[in-house]
Amino acid sequence: MAITFGAANSGAATIASVSISLTIASGLGRFLVAQVSALEVGGAGHVTSIAWNTSEALTQQILQRSTTGSANYWTEIWTLVNPSAVSSNVVFTFDGLQTGAVGVMSYQGVSPSAPIRSTAGADGRSVTIASAVGDLVIGSAVDATTQLTVGADQTERWSTSDSISTWGDGSDEAGAASVVHSYTGGAGAAAVAAISVIPAVEEGFMFHYYR
């Protein structure tokens, strides 16, 4: 079963709790991804929880900070296996006032028991991740000043900034043994993170549902 994209939405994060609406269609191997690209303000603004449909908690997979220019910028990726197929909100909760961007994306055809093959992150706007043919690489990035442009093989799913031009971006691309997941942006602080997501077919998931 190939991994297929469902829907995406995004918004600016300027308060301690941000809600992003999304509709997740019914289907096999549902998978929800939430991404944060942000600037720490006064030692606060870190994510404390992300939830779908009020009570379905997402799990953090990776957080990557910038290390050049300013370590106060970061991007992170959270996921949820088999989210309820409804129209609802993804609620991001922070430990203080926040500035940055958040995005959410839904997919189908993802392995239900072991969806993540690998994670990778780097300072800057490019990271190499171990993946596999049939996987889907999903990434996010933060840029301190400039709207990001995704790499040639990537499909952009969301791009948003806050009022002080902290830009976030989320995209995906086909897996291979090794994948360079990249963005272009400004000359200031930036960070990038990625996960390689395993399709359901690898574990006989499709046979389990259709026999």
C-alpha positions as CSV (number, residue, x, y, z in Angstrom):
1,M,0.0,0.0,0.0
2,A,1.5,3.3,-1.1
3,I,1.5,6.2,1.3
4,T,-0.8,8.9,0.1
5,F,-1.3,12.5,1.2
6,G,-4.7,13.6,2.6
7,A,-4.9,17.2,3.7
8,A,-2.9,20.0,5.3
9,N,-3.4,23.3,7.1
10,S,-1.2,25.8,9.0
11,G,-1.2,29.0,11.0
12,A,0.8,31.5,13.0
13,A,1.6,30.6,16.6
14,T,1.5,33.8,18.7
15,I,-0.3,32.6,21.9
16,A,0.0,29.8,24.4
17,S,-2.5,27.6,22.7
18,V,-3.1,27.4,19.0
19,S,-5.9,25.4,17.2
20,I,-5.5,24.3,13.5
21,S,-8.6,22.8,11.8
22,L,-8.3,19.6,9.7
23,T,-10.5,17.0,8.1
24,I,-9.1,13.4,8.2
25,A,-10.9,11.1,5.8
26,S,-11.6,7.5,6.6
27,G,-9.2,4.9,5.2
28,L,-6.5,2.4,6.1
29,G,-3.2,3.4,7.7
30,R,-4.3,6.9,8.8
31,F,-1.4,9.0,10.0
32,L,-1.3,12.6,11.4
33,V,1.8,14.8,11.4
34,A,2.1,18.1,13.3
35,Q,5.1,20.4,12.8
36,V,6.3,23.5,14.8
37,S,8.8,26.1,13.5
38,A,9.4,28.7,16.2
39,L,11.4,31.2,18.1
40,E,11.9,30.9,21.9
41,V,10.8,34.1,23.6
42,G,12.1,34.9,27.1
43,G,12.9,31.3,27.8
44,A,9.3,30.2,27.1
45,G,7.2,29.0,24.2
46,H,8.2,25.4,24.2
47,V,5.6,22.8,23.2
48,T,4.1,20.9,26.1
49,S,1.5,18.9,24.2
50,I,-0.2,18.4,20.9
51,A,-3.6,16.8,20.6
52,W,-6.1,15.8,17.9
53,N,-9.8,15.8,18.4
54,T,-9.5,16.9,22.0
55,S,-8.0,13.8,23.5
56,E,-5.8,12.0,21.0
57,A,-2.2,12.8,22.0
58,L,0.6,13.1,19.5
59,T,4.2,11.9,20.2
60,Q,7.3,14.0,19.5
61,Q,9.6,12.3,17.0
62,I,12.4,14.9,16.7
63,L,13.3,18.5,17.7
64,Q,16.2,20.3,16.0
65,R,17.6,23.7,17.1
66,S,19.6,26.1,15.1
67,T,23.2,26.3,16.2
68,T,24.5,29.0,14.0
69,G,23.4,32.6,14.7
70,S,20.9,31.8,17.3
71,A,19.9,28.7,19.2
72,N,16.5,30.1,20.0
73,Y,15.1,28.9,16.7
74,W,13.9,25.3,16.3
75,T,11.7,23.0,14.4
76,E,10.0,19.8,15.6
77,I,7.8,16.9,14.3
78,W,5.1,15.1,16.2
79,T,2.9,12.2,14.9
80,L,-0.2,10.2,15.7
81,V,-1.0,6.7,14.3
82,N,-4.7,6.0,13.4
83,P,-6.2,9.4,14.3
84,S,-10.0,9.5,14.3
85,A,-11.5,10.2,10.9
86,V,-13.4,13.4,11.7
87,S,-13.3,17.1,11.1
88,S,-11.7,18.6,14.2
89,N,-8.7,20.6,15.5
90,V,-5.1,19.9,16.2
91,V,-4.4,21.9,19.5
92,F,-0.8,23.0,20.1
93,T,-0.1,23.9,23.8
94,F,3.0,25.9,24.8
95,D,4.5,26.8,28.2
96,G,4.2,30.5,27.4
97,L,3.5,33.0,24.7
98,Q,4.8,31.7,21.4
99,T,6.0,33.1,18.1
100,G,6.4,31.0,15.1
101,A,4.4,28.8,12.7
102,V,2.7,25.5,12.9
103,G,1.4,23.0,10.3
104,V,-0.5,19.8,10.2
105,M,-0.7,17.1,7.5
106,S,-2.6,13.8,7.2
107,Y,-1.7,10.7,5.2
108,Q,-3.0,7.1,4.6
109,G,-1.2,3.9,3.9
110,V,1.2,4.1,6.9
111,S,2.4,1.2,8.9
112,P,0.2,1.0,12.1
113,S,2.7,-0.6,14.4
114,A,6.1,0.7,13.4
115,P,5.6,3.8,11.3
116,I,8.9,5.6,11.8
117,R,12.1,4.1,10.2
118,S,14.4,7.0,11.1
119,T,14.7,10.6,12.1
120,A,17.4,13.2,11.3
121,G,18.0,16.9,12.0
122,A,20.6,19.5,11.2
123,D,21.5,23.2,11.7
124,G,20.8,25.1,8.5
125,R,18.4,24.0,5.7
126,S,19.6,20.6,4.6
127,V,19.7,17.2,6.2
128,T,20.4,13.7,4.9
129,I,18.2,10.9,6.3
130,A,18.4,7.1,6.0
131,S,15.2,5.9,4.2
132,A,14.1,3.2,1.8
133,V,12.2,2.9,-1.5
134,G,8.5,3.0,-0.7
135,D,9.0,5.2,2.4
136,L,7.8,8.8,2.5
137,V,10.2,11.4,3.9
138,I,8.4,14.2,5.7
139,G,10.3,17.2,6.9
140,S,10.0,20.7,8.4
141,A,12.2,23.7,8.6
142,V,12.4,27.1,10.3
143,D,14.0,30.3,9.0
144,A,14.6,33.4,11.1
145,T,13.9,35.9,8.3
146,T,12.9,34.5,4.9
147,Q,10.2,32.4,3.3
148,L,11.5,28.9,2.5
149,T,11.6,27.2,-0.9
150,V,11.5,23.4,-0.9
151,G,14.1,21.2,-2.7
152,A,13.5,20.0,-6.2
153,D,12.1,16.6,-5.4
154,Q,9.9,17.8,-2.5
155,T,6.2,18.7,-2.5
156,E,5.4,21.7,-0.2
157,R,2.4,21.1,2.0
158,W,2.4,24.3,4.0
159,S,4.3,27.6,4.4
160,T,3.5,30.2,7.0
161,S,5.1,32.9,9.1
162,D,4.3,34.9,12.2
163,S,4.2,38.7,12.5
164,I,8.0,39.0,12.9
165,S,8.8,36.8,9.9
166,T,9.7,33.6,11.6
167,W,9.0,31.2,8.7
168,G,8.0,27.6,8.9
169,D,7.6,25.1,6.1
170,G,6.5,21.4,5.7
171,S,7.0,19.1,2.8
172,D,7.4,15.5,1.7
173,E,9.2,13.4,-0.9
174,A,9.7,9.8,-2.0
175,G,12.1,7.6,0.0
176,A,15.3,6.0,-1.2
177,A,18.3,4.5,0.6
178,S,19.5,8.0,1.4
179,V,17.5,11.2,0.9
180,V,18.7,14.8,1.1
181,H,15.8,16.8,2.4
182,S,16.5,20.5,1.8
183,Y,15.2,24.1,1.7
184,T,16.5,27.4,0.6
185,G,15.9,30.6,2.5
186,G,17.8,33.6,4.0
187,A,21.3,33.9,5.5
188,G,20.2,33.8,9.2
189,A,19.5,31.1,11.7
190,A,17.7,28.0,10.4
191,A,17.1,24.4,11.3
192,V,15.6,21.4,9.5
193,A,14.2,18.0,10.7
194,A,12.9,15.0,8.9
195,I,11.3,11.5,9.5
196,S,11.2,8.5,7.2
197,V,7.7,6.9,7.3
198,I,7.2,3.2,6.5
199,P,4.3,2.1,4.3
200,A,1.7,-0.4,5.6
201,V,2.5,-3.0,2.9
202,E,5.9,-3.8,4.6
203,E,4.3,-5.7,7.4
204,G,1.5,-7.4,5.5
205,F,-1.0,-4.8,6.7
206,M,-2.9,-4.8,3.4
207,F,-3.2,-8.6,3.5
208,H,-4.5,-8.4,7.1
209,Y,-7.3,-6.0,6.0
210,Y,-8.3,-7.6,2.7
211,R,-8.1,-11.3,3.2
